[in-house]
């Protein structure tokens, strides 16, 4: 008897190919790319982030309020308007409160910088010889170095305050625009033209990327700040180490932690230098502890942010590196959002 040949396993049906992109879709991609480039080129990132923050928060909160889901017409429009006003007010108060905290006696950023300069001057004998040569010998030399730097970067220092005020104004205008767009969606029930619909799809993908990346980064920064606060307020005092300006250091850790990669390095530098005011051993201990936190943050970025956009850590770091080279600090902030948006668009077309 001849044995029957086993039949090969059935081949899974191939996914139906997507239709070729229309000229309208291609035009929307080009316009979206131009718009995102101009946001960075014209220094409007604060406006974009402010608008997206209000828009996403209004939608997130409105989705959890039953009376808004059931409301119709003018009543729903009034409710969305009130909700938008509350969101804008809360965000503005958070920004103003942050600035006020760092200018107060308890959280003075100027006092922290002055303390760091004083620590570096007084702890020169504790440093290795190769590092001690880089530190000024006395306060007069330190002051001379600072004055020389200010003269060399006079234009940067002169415009720093103006740029901060302008960024806050841009963010406020962006928040108002985000509220108006939310209100427009509540009232608009008409059929959009093809290009308008395609651009709306691009905007929805960008908003979704913002929500996933920024909200995840806030969670990471909050956890990082909680661990750092535990170290500064609980662990160090157990060993008899009481650092000055701990509230300022904790505040800097949270705010800087909102900026991927470099924010953590900035806050770590502040903590290590201030720890040097107690002893070299405290500084080494702080460096070791913060290195562990940095590794944890790297893992969390790969786990939380990477999971949100289905990207590996090296992809995010490469995107940040390229955007920083092209646009500086704004590129670092925008890189994860832009990359998530790009990946969403490519995934929708099954290109990756």
C-alpha positions in Angstrom: 0.0 0.0 0.0 1.4 3.4 -1.0 1.4 5.9 1.8 -0.5 9.1 1.1 1.5 12.2 0.8 0.7 14.7 3.5 -0.7 17.9 2.1 1.1 21.1 2.9 -0.5 23.4 5.5 -2.9 25.9 4.0 -1.3 29.3 3.2 -2.9 32.1 5.2 -4.7 34.5 3.0 -2.7 37.5 2.2 -3.9 40.9 3.4 -5.8 42.8 0.8 -3.5 45.4 -0.8 -4.3 49.0 0.1 -5.4 51.2 -2.8 -2.8 53.5 -4.2 -2.8 56.9 -2.3 -4.9 59.5 -4.1 -3.6 62.9 -5.1 -5.6 64.4 -2.2 -3.8 62.2 0.3 -0.4 62.9 -1.1 -1.2 66.7 -1.0 -2.2 66.3 2.7 1.1 64.6 3.5 3.1 67.3 1.8 1.1 70.1 3.6 1.5 68.3 6.9 5.3 67.9 6.4 5.6 71.6 5.5 3.5 72.6 8.5 5.6 70.6 10.9 8.8 71.9 9.5 7.6 75.5 9.7 6.6 74.9 13.4 10.3 74.3 14.2 11.7 76.8 11.7 9.5 79.7 12.9 9.9 78.7 16.6 6.2 77.9 17.1 6.7 74.6 18.9 5.3 76.1 22.2 2.1 77.1 20.3 1.7 73.6 18.8 2.2 71.9 22.1 -0.1 74.3 23.9 -2.9 73.7 21.4 -2.5 70.0 21.3 -2.5 69.9 25.2 -5.8 71.7 25.4 -7.4 69.8 22.6 -6.4 66.4 23.9 -7.3 67.2 27.5 -10.7 68.6 26.5 -11.4 65.4 24.5 -10.1 63.2 27.3 -12.2 64.9 30.0 -15.3 65.3 27.9 -15.2 61.6 27.1 -15.5 60.8 30.8 -18.4 63.2 31.4 -21.7 61.6 30.6 -23.7 64.9 30.4 -21.4 66.1 27.7 -21.8 62.9 25.7 -25.6 63.2 25.9 -25.8 66.9 25.5 -26.7 68.5 22.2 -26.5 71.8 20.4 -26.0 75.0 22.4 -25.9 73.3 25.8 -23.0 71.0 24.7 -21.2 74.0 23.1 -21.4 76.0 26.3 -20.2 73.0 28.4 -17.2 72.5 26.0 -16.4 76.2 26.2 -16.5 76.2 30.0 -14.4 73.0 30.1 -11.8 74.5 27.7 -11.6 77.7 29.8 -10.9 75.6 32.9 -8.2 73.5 31.1 -6.5 76.7 29.8 -6.7 78.3 33.2 -5.2 75.3 35.0 -2.4 74.9 32.4 -1.6 78.6 32.6 -1.5 78.5 36.4 0.8 75.5 36.3 3.3 77.4 34.0 3.0 80.6 36.1 3.4 78.7 39.3 6.5 76.9 38.0 8.1 80.2 37.1 7.1 81.7 40.5 8.5 78.7 42.4 11.9 79.0 40.7 12.0 82.7 41.5 11.0 82.3 45.1 13.3 82.0 48.1 12.3 78.3 48.6 12.9 77.3 45.0 15.3 80.0 43.7 17.1 78.8 40.6 19.5 81.7 41.0 20.4 80.5 44.5 21.0 77.0 43.2 23.4 78.3 40.5 25.2 80.5 43.0 25.4 77.5 45.4 26.9 75.3 42.6 29.5 78.0 41.9 30.4 78.3 45.6 30.7 74.5 45.9 33.0 74.2 42.9 35.2 76.9 44.3 35.5 75.5 47.9 35.8 71.8 46.9 38.6 72.1 44.5 41.0 70.3 46.8 38.6 67.3 46.9 38.7 66.9 43.1 41.1 64.9 41.0 44.0 67.0 39.7 43.0 66.8 36.1 39.5 68.1 37.0 40.7 70.7 39.6 42.6 72.5 36.9 39.4 73.2 35.1 37.8 74.9 38.2 38.6 78.6 38.9 40.9 79.2 41.9 38.7 81.8 43.6 35.5 83.7 43.5 37.2 86.6 41.6 38.4 84.3 38.9 35.0 82.6 38.8 33.3 86.0 38.4 35.8 87.0 35.7 35.0 83.8 33.8 31.3 84.4 34.2 31.6 88.0 32.9 33.7 86.8 29.9 31.0 84.2 29.1 28.2 86.8 29.4 30.1 89.1 27.1 30.7 86.4 24.5 27.0 85.3 24.6 25.5 88.7 25.2 22.9 88.3 22.5 21.8 84.9 23.8 21.5 86.2 27.4 19.7 89.4 26.3 17.1 87.5 24.4 16.6 84.7 26.9 14.0 86.5 28.9 12.3 87.8 25.8 12.1 84.3 24.3 10.6 82.8 27.4 7.9 85.5 27.5 7.3 85.0 23.8 7.1 81.2 24.1 4.6 81.6 26.9 2.5 83.9 24.8 2.7 81.5 21.9 1.6 78.6 24.1 -1.3 80.7 25.4 -2.4 81.5 21.8 -2.0 77.8 20.9 -4.2 76.8 23.9 -6.9 79.2 22.8 -6.7 77.8 19.3 -7.0 74.2 20.7 -10.1 75.3 22.6 -11.6 76.9 19.5 -11.0 73.8 17.4 -12.6 71.6 20.1 -15.6 73.9 20.1 -15.8 73.9 16.3 -15.9 70.1 16.2 -18.8 70.3 18.7 -20.8 72.6 16.4 -19.7 71.3 13.0 -21.9 68.5 11.6 -21.3 69.2 7.9 -19.5 67.1 5.3 -15.9 68.1 4.9 -14.3 68.5 1.5 -11.8 65.8 0.4 -8.6 67.8 1.2 -10.0 69.1 4.5 -10.9 65.5 5.5 -7.4 64.3 4.6 -5.8 67.1 6.6 -8.1 66.3 9.5 -6.9 62.7 9.4 -3.3 64.0 9.6 -4.2 66.2 12.5 -5.8 63.3 14.4 -2.7 61.2 14.0 -0.5 64.1 15.3 -2.8 64.6 18.3 -2.8 60.8 19.0 1.0 60.8 18.8 1.2 63.8 21.2 -1.2 62.2 23.7 0.7 58.9 23.8 4.2 60.4 24.0 3.7 63.4 26.2 1.4 61.7 28.8 3.9 58.8 29.0 6.8 61.2 29.4 4.9 63.0 32.3 4.5 59.6 34.0 8.2 58.8 33.6 9.2 62.2 34.9 6.9 61.9 37.9 8.3 58.5 38.8 11.9 59.8 38.3 11.1 62.8 40.5 9.6 60.6 43.2 12.7 58.4 43.4 15.0 61.4 43.4 12.9 63.1 46.2 13.1 59.8 48.2 16.9 59.8 47.8 17.3 63.5 48.8 14.8 63.7 51.6 14.9 60.1 53.1 18.1 58.2 52.0 20.7 60.9 52.4 19.5 62.1 55.8 19.7 58.5 57.1 23.4 58.8 56.4 23.7 62.2 58.0 23.8 64.1 54.7 21.5 67.1 54.5 21.8 68.9 51.1 20.7 72.5 50.7 18.0 73.6 48.2 16.4 70.1 48.0 13.1 71.6 47.0 14.7 73.4 44.1 16.5 70.2 43.1 13.3 68.2 43.1 11.5 70.9 41.1 14.3 71.0 38.5 14.2 67.1 38.3 10.6 67.1 37.4 10.7 70.0 34.9 13.9 68.8 33.3 12.6 65.3 33.2 9.9 66.4 30.7 12.7 66.8 28.1 13.8 63.4 26.9 17.4 62.3 27.5 19.2 65.6 28.1 16.7 66.7 30.9 17.8 63.9 33.1 21.5 64.8 32.5 20.9 68.4 33.6 19.1 67.5 36.8 21.7 64.9 37.6 24.5 67.4 37.2 22.8 69.8 39.6 22.4 67.1 42.3 25.9 65.8 42.0 27.5 69.3 42.3 25.4 70.2 45.3 26.2 66.8 46.9 29.9 67.9 46.6 29.1 70.6 49.1 29.0 67.9 51.8 31.8 65.6 50.7 33.3 63.9 47.7 31.8 60.6 49.0 28.3 62.1 49.0 28.8 63.3 45.4 30.0 59.8 44.3 27.0 58.2 46.0 24.7 60.6 44.3 26.3 59.9 41.0 25.9 56.1 41.5 22.3 56.5 42.6 21.4 58.8 39.7 23.1 56.5 37.3 20.7 53.7 38.4 17.7 56.1 38.0 19.0 57.0 34.6 19.2 53.4 33.6 15.7 52.9 34.9 14.5 55.9 32.9 16.1 54.5 29.8 14.2 51.2 30.4 11.0 53.1 31.1 11.4 55.1 27.9 11.9 51.9 25.9 9.0 50.2 27.8 6.4 53.0 28.1 7.1 55.4 25.2 8.4 52.6 22.9 5.3 50.5 23.6 3.1 53.4 22.9 4.5 53.9 19.4 5.9 50.4 18.9 9.4 51.7 18.6 12.7 50.5 20.1 14.8 52.7 22.3 17.5 53.1 19.6 14.9 54.4 17.1 13.8 57.1 19.6 17.4 58.0 20.4 18.3 58.2 16.7 15.3 60.5 16.0 16.3 62.7 18.9 19.9 62.9 17.7 18.9 63.9 14.2 16.3 66.4 15.3 18.7 68.0 17.8 21.3 68.4 15.1 18.8 70.1 12.9 16.7 72.2 15.3 18.5 72.2 18.7 16.5 71.9 21.9 13.2 72.3 20.1 14.1 69.3 18.0 14.8 67.2 21.1 11.3 68.0 22.5 9.6 67.5 19.2 11.4 64.4 18.0 9.4 61.7 19.9 6.1 63.3 18.8 7.1 63.7 15.2 8.5 60.2 15.0 5.4 58.7 16.5 3.3 60.7 13.9 5.5 59.5 11.0 5.3 55.9 12.2 1.5 56.0 12.5 1.2 57.3 9.0 3.6 54.6 7.6 1.8 51.9 9.6 -1.6 52.9 8.3 -0.3 52.4 4.7 1.3 49.0 5.8 4.7 50.2 4.8 6.4 49.2 8.0 
